[in-house]
């Protein structure tokens, strides 16, 4: 008697929006060593700063939501205890910061974020750290020798929505006026029951006309691309959000270097850079700011205006963002197949030597061919 063997169904690859797709778009070779070889990256000051600021804000919101802490603003001792707890958590993951100035900058950014941003957003947050996922078809790409083998037809894309705001709560909260004004300025009409996706970034607002790491996704803005893909993933589970808002936490306490760039942009009235009104006190403070002097304290309204970046969720923008994600997943699969066929890592994986920020945070640069000679 012969027994037939059931045919095994091929498993579909799963890609994380941030850990896989976004990191691959920054540099494929860096992604290969960090994700597959699991090389340690814990001594990167950029990694520590981003995790520290976002984790502190997340823990503060959770404590307020569960009634463990009052609504902000908080006193320095309460914030210091929170920062110590988050620092201990990061040390357990071997994510440490060896720069005292970076630690002070992180503490200042957390303090301003909790005391100025917390009263605006904490009462409006309906859900936080929402896991989302969706299935996508691989795009059709001209076959190569490495892609002639059987390939899966689709892949699973996963992500995490940092926060969701409810419009009904916003209507009852007068403190949400700065965010409401930003939404109305983009002609986003809010209806009852709609949600707004919020993504936090521990960075300054990017100058989109410059070639920076924020333009890593094939010439598009990476922050906008990520927010749009998260919006589509959220729509697979509930409903499409009315808009996406990227919150740049560093704009609440801008550094001296950021203020110098704003002053230069103000002098030439650079397009695509959000600047204060020419006759406002903030414009006068930027004009009088000189190198070596103490950075001026810009008004709260202007800092919030730069911190809130509204991204309209339109069908055309969603389609463009999803195409970028689909092709990035296909390119990851192609690079893996090329490595499996050739047995060589450097020739199989794409490299990006045009992003100084990505190279500075990369520990594989010592043997990267594109980094030699720098």
C-alpha positions in Angstrom: 0.0 0.0 0.0 1.4 3.4 -1.0 0.8 6.5 0.9 0.8 9.8 -0.8 2.6 12.7 0.7 0.7 15.9 0.9 2.4 18.7 -1.1 3.9 21.4 1.1 2.7 24.9 0.4 5.5 27.4 0.1 5.6 29.9 3.0 5.1 33.5 2.1 7.8 35.9 3.2 6.9 38.5 5.7 8.6 41.9 5.7 8.5 44.6 8.4 7.9 48.0 7.1 10.6 49.6 9.2 13.1 46.8 10.0 13.1 45.4 6.5 11.7 47.6 3.7 12.8 51.0 5.1 16.2 49.8 6.1 16.7 48.1 2.8 15.9 51.3 0.9 18.5 53.2 3.0 21.2 50.6 2.1 20.7 47.0 1.0 24.2 45.9 2.2 23.7 47.5 5.6 20.3 45.8 5.9 21.9 42.4 5.0 24.5 42.6 7.8 22.2 44.1 10.4 19.1 42.0 9.7 20.5 38.6 8.6 24.0 38.5 10.1 22.7 40.3 13.2 25.7 42.4 13.7 25.5 44.6 16.8 24.5 48.3 16.2 23.9 49.2 19.9 26.6 51.9 20.0 24.9 54.1 17.4 24.0 57.4 19.1 21.2 57.9 16.5 19.7 54.6 17.5 19.8 55.4 21.2 18.4 58.9 20.8 15.5 57.8 18.7 14.6 54.9 21.0 15.0 56.9 24.1 12.8 59.8 23.1 10.0 57.8 21.5 10.0 55.2 24.3 9.8 57.9 27.0 6.8 59.5 25.3 5.1 56.1 24.8 5.6 55.1 28.5 4.3 58.5 29.6 1.2 58.2 27.5 0.5 54.7 28.8 0.9 55.8 32.4 -1.5 58.7 31.9 -4.1 56.5 30.1 -4.1 53.9 32.9 -4.3 56.5 35.6 -0.9 56.0 37.0 0.2 59.6 36.4 -1.7 62.9 36.0 -2.0 64.7 32.8 1.2 66.8 31.9 2.9 69.1 32.5 5.1 67.2 34.9 7.8 68.3 37.4 11.5 67.5 36.7 11.6 64.7 39.3 8.7 62.8 37.7 10.3 63.1 34.3 13.7 62.0 35.6 12.2 58.9 37.1 10.6 58.1 33.8 13.9 58.6 31.9 15.8 56.4 34.3 13.3 53.6 33.8 13.5 53.8 30.0 17.3 54.0 30.2 17.4 50.8 32.2 15.2 49.1 29.6 17.4 50.1 26.8 20.5 49.0 28.6 18.9 45.5 28.9 18.8 45.5 25.1 22.4 46.7 25.0 21.4 50.1 23.6 23.5 52.6 25.5 24.7 56.2 25.0 28.3 57.1 25.8 27.9 60.8 25.0 27.0 63.0 27.9 25.9 65.8 25.6 23.6 63.4 23.7 22.1 62.3 27.0 21.4 65.9 28.0 19.9 66.6 24.6 17.6 63.5 24.9 16.5 64.6 28.4 15.7 68.1 27.2 13.8 66.7 24.2 11.7 64.3 26.4 10.9 67.1 28.9 9.6 69.5 26.2 7.7 66.7 24.4 5.9 65.5 27.5 5.1 69.0 28.9 4.1 70.7 25.6 3.0 67.9 23.3 1.4 65.7 26.0 -1.4 68.0 27.0 -2.4 68.2 23.3 -2.2 64.6 22.2 -2.6 62.4 25.3 -6.4 63.2 25.8 -7.0 62.4 22.1 -5.2 59.1 21.7 -7.7 56.3 21.2 -5.2 53.5 20.7 -1.4 53.3 20.7 1.1 50.8 19.3 -1.4 49.2 17.0 0.0 46.2 15.1 -1.1 46.1 11.5 -0.5 43.8 8.5 -1.6 43.2 5.0 -0.9 41.0 2.0 0.7 42.3 -1.2 1.4 40.8 -4.6 5.0 40.9 -5.8 5.3 43.2 -8.8 6.3 41.8 -12.2 10.0 42.4 -12.8 12.1 41.3 -15.8 13.5 37.9 -14.8 17.2 37.3 -14.2 19.2 34.2 -13.7 18.7 34.6 -10.0 14.9 34.9 -10.2 14.1 32.1 -12.6 13.4 29.7 -9.6 10.0 29.4 -8.2 9.0 32.6 -6.3 6.2 33.2 -4.0 3.4 35.1 -5.5 2.8 37.6 -2.6 4.3 38.7 0.7 3.0 39.9 4.0 3.8 43.4 5.1 3.7 44.3 8.8 4.0 47.4 10.8 3.0 49.2 14.0 0.9 52.4 14.1 2.4 54.6 17.0 -1.0 56.3 17.8 -4.5 56.8 16.6 -6.5 60.0 17.4 -10.3 60.1 17.4 -12.1 63.1 15.9 -14.9 62.9 18.5 -12.4 63.4 21.3 -10.7 66.3 19.4 -14.1 68.1 19.1 -14.3 68.2 22.9 -10.8 69.3 23.5 -10.0 73.0 23.1 -6.2 72.3 23.5 -6.2 70.5 20.1 -6.5 73.8 18.2 -2.9 73.8 16.9 -3.4 70.4 15.4 -6.9 71.3 14.1 -5.5 74.4 12.4 -2.9 72.3 10.7 -5.5 69.9 9.4 -7.8 72.7 8.2 -4.9 74.4 6.4 -4.5 71.3 4.3 -8.2 71.3 3.5 -8.9 68.1 5.4 -12.6 68.0 6.3 -13.1 66.0 9.5 -16.3 64.0 10.0 -17.7 62.2 13.0 -15.9 58.9 13.8 -12.8 59.4 11.7 -9.4 58.6 12.9 -6.0 60.3 12.4 -2.8 58.3 12.2 0.1 59.8 14.2 3.7 58.8 13.6 6.5 60.2 16.0 10.0 61.0 14.7 12.8 62.0 17.1 14.3 64.3 14.5 14.0 67.7 13.0 11.6 68.5 10.2 13.4 67.6 7.0 14.1 70.1 4.3 12.6 68.2 1.4 14.5 70.1 -1.3 17.8 68.7 0.0 19.2 65.3 -0.6 19.1 63.8 2.8 18.4 60.4 4.4 14.7 61.4 4.4 14.8 61.1 0.6 16.1 57.5 0.7 13.0 55.9 -0.9 13.9 56.3 -4.5 13.6 60.1 -4.5 10.5 60.3 -2.4 10.1 61.5 1.1 10.6 58.6 3.5 8.5 60.0 6.3 5.5 60.6 4.0 6.0 57.2 2.4 6.0 55.4 5.8 2.9 57.3 7.0 1.0 56.4 3.8 1.9 52.7 3.9 0.9 52.6 7.6 -2.4 54.2 6.6 -3.1 51.5 4.0 -2.2 48.7 6.5 -4.5 50.2 9.0 -7.3 50.3 6.4 -7.0 46.5 6.0 -8.2 46.1 9.6 -10.5 49.0 10.3 -10.9 52.0 8.0 -8.7 54.4 6.1 -7.6 57.3 8.3 -8.7 60.8 7.4 -5.1 62.0 7.5 -1.6 61.1 8.7 0.4 63.4 11.0 4.1 63.1 11.4 5.3 64.7 14.7 8.9 65.8 14.7 9.8 65.8 18.4 13.1 67.6 18.0 11.3 70.7 16.6 9.9 71.3 20.1 13.5 72.0 21.3 15.5 72.8 18.2 19.3 72.6 18.3 21.6 75.5 17.4 22.5 73.9 14.1 18.8 73.6 13.2 18.3 77.3 14.0 21.2 78.3 11.9 19.7 76.4 8.9 16.4 78.2 9.6 18.1 81.5 9.7 19.9 80.8 6.4 16.6 79.7 4.8 14.9 82.8 6.1 17.5 85.1 4.6 16.9 83.8 1.1 13.2 82.8 1.7 13.9 79.2 0.7 10.9 77.4 -0.8 9.5 74.2 0.9 10.9 75.3 4.3 8.3 76.3 6.9 9.4 79.7 8.1 7.9 82.3 10.5 6.1 85.3 9.1 8.6 88.0 8.2 7.1 90.5 10.7 6.7 88.0 13.6 8.9 88.0 16.7 10.2 84.6 15.7 11.6 86.0 12.5 13.3 88.7 14.5 14.8 86.2 16.9 16.2 84.1 14.1 17.6 87.2 12.4 19.5 88.3 15.6 20.8 84.8 16.4 24.5 84.5 16.0 26.9 81.6 16.2 28.3 81.0 19.7 25.3 82.7 21.4 22.6 80.9 23.3 19.9 79.6 21.0 16.7 81.8 21.1 13.4 80.5 22.5 11.0 80.5 19.6 7.3 80.8 20.3 5.3 77.7 21.2 2.9 78.1 18.3 5.6 78.2 15.7 7.4 75.3 17.2 4.2 73.2 17.2 3.5 74.3 13.7 6.9 73.0 12.6 6.5 69.8 14.7 3.1 68.9 13.1 3.3 67.8 9.5 0.0 66.8 8.0 0.1 64.3 5.1 -3.2 64.0 3.2 -4.1 60.3 2.5 -5.2 60.3 -1.2 -5.6 57.4 -3.5 -2.9 58.6 -5.8 -0.4 59.1 -2.9 -1.3 55.6 -1.5 -0.7 54.0 -4.9 2.7 55.5 -5.3 3.8 54.6 -1.7 2.6 51.0 -2.1 4.4 50.6 -5.4 7.6 51.7 -3.7 7.1 49.1 -0.9 6.2 46.3 -3.4 9.3 46.9 -5.5 11.5 47.1 -2.4 10.2 43.7 -1.2 10.9 42.3 -4.7 14.4 43.7 -4.7 15.1 42.1 -1.2 13.9 38.7 -2.6 16.1 39.2 -5.7 19.2 40.0 -3.6 18.6 36.9 -1.4 18.3 34.7 -4.5 21.5 36.2 -6.0 23.4 35.5 -2.8 22.1 32.0 -2.6 23.2 31.3 -6.2 26.6 33.1 -6.1 27.5 32.6 -2.5 28.8 36.2 -2.4 27.3 39.0 -0.3 29.0 42.1 -1.7 28.1 41.4 -5.3 24.5 40.3 -4.5 23.2 43.1 -2.4 22.5 46.7 -3.4 24.5 49.5 -1.8 23.8 53.1 -1.2 26.9 55.3 -0.8 24.9 58.6 -1.4 23.5 58.9 2.2 26.1 60.2 4.6 23.8 59.6 7.6 23.3 55.9 6.7 27.0 55.4 6.3 27.9 57.1 9.6 25.6 54.8 11.4 26.8 51.7 9.6 29.3 49.3 11.2 29.8 47.4 7.9 31.4 50.4 6.2 35.0 49.2 6.9 34.6 46.5 4.3 32.1 48.2 2.0 33.5 48.8 -1.5 31.6 52.0 -1.9 32.9 53.5 1.3 36.6 53.0 0.5 38.5 56.2 -0.1 36.3 58.5 2.0 
